[in-house]
Structure formats: structure tokens, C-alpha cells
Amino acid sequence: MIVVCSDTHSRTGHELSEHMLKAVREADLVVHAGDFTTTAALSAFRAESDRLFAVHGNADDAEVREHLPSARTFDVGGVTTALTHRQHGGATALAMFGRSRGASLVVSGHTHRPSVTHADDVTLLNPGSHADPRGSRPGYAELVPGDNVVRGRLLDPGGTVVDSFEVRRGGDAGDS
């Protein structure tokens, strides 16, 4: 299982709820779409998961930016996944970013709003913010890789499933 989160915006730690902390500790991979804010928050995540794929966000301090790239691409169950904090231009720019990296799934943050958007051949996932929702509901995502498919769920930090989705290699997507 893969835990996906973003927009922690902490000066001191990971700000994970009890349920999320357990999920992070048990996850095969933790993906963070930026805005830890400080190295203390980044270090807190690293202390809970030795397999953290992360990018920096616009609110991260200079030290966090030195340690993390602005984008990265990786494989999840045969599905190419692109990770960034944001792209100016919204969903269209995120879809173009994903296509430029050969990705069927794009993970981003920034808006603090949990969402899944199917943009033709690319699925856009924003897990929301587990710690600083700014008027949106708090959230994170869990992904379960299969054979050329990823099944995903958007959850609240307490573990209640809010939405489910599926992404297949090559961009075929669907709601579960």
C-alpha cells in the first residue's frame, strides 16, 4: 500500500493523526506532494517511513528545497506516476506535465482540496491536506498497485473513505 499526502505546513512535525501515522508506518511507500514547510516536518516524515518519495512545494523553506526536487516520476504497479506540487495553469497544465513524463497518474498538492480528476488519458490526484485543509475537508490518499493498475481511495485523516478510483497503465481510468 502507498500513502499519498501533501501540504503538511508544519514548523515542528508531521502532524499525522493516529490512523494516518499507522498507515504511514505500514506503507510500502509514502509519497508527499510538497509543502512540508520546514526540515523538522520533513525529518518527522522520514523518521516514520524509510521509503519517502517527495517534492518541495512553494511554501517550503530553502533548506527543504535543497533536499527535494520540484518533480519526480516513478512506477506504481506498472503505472507511470508523475509527482509535483503544482503547475501554473491548473488541471490542463498538470495533465500536460503528466503526458510530458509518459505518466497515467499525476499527483499534486497546493490547493489543499482532495480530488480525483480524469483528464482523458491522465488521472490527476490531489490528496488534499491532512493537517491544514484551509476550508476544504482534510484528506490523504491510499494507493494499492496491481498488475498495470492502481486502485486508489481518498480518505479523511481518521480513515473514512470518501472516494474510490482506478488508474490503468496507458491512462484508462474509472471510478470504483
C-alpha positions, 0 to 999 in steps of 0.5 A: 500500500502507498500513502499519498499526502501533501501540504503538511505546513508544519514548523515542528512535525508531521502532524499525522493523526493516529490512523494516518501515522499507522498507515504511514508506518505500514506503507510500502511507500509514502509519497508527499506532494510538497509543502512540508514547510520546514526540515523538522516536518520533513525529518518527522516524515522520514523518521516514520517511513524509510521509503519517502518519495517527495517534492518541495512545494512553494511554501517550503523553506530553502533548506527543504528545497535543497533536499527535494526536487520540484518533480519526480516520476516513478512506477506504481504497479506498472503505472507511470506516476508523475509527482509535483506540487503544482503547475501554473495553469491548473488541471490542463497544465498538470495533465500536460506535465503528466503526458510530458513524463509518459505518466497515467497518474499525476499527483499534486498538492497546493490547493489543499482540496482532495480530488480525483480528476480524469483528464482523458488519458491522465488521472490527476490526484490531489490528496488534499491536506491532512493537517491544514485543509484551509476550508476544504475537508482534510484528506490523504490518499491510499494507493494499492498497485496491481498488475498495470493498475492502481486502485486508489481511495481518498480518505479523511485523516481518521480513515473514512473513505470518501472516494474510490478510483482506478488508474490503468497503465496507458491512462484508462481510468474509472471510478470504483 
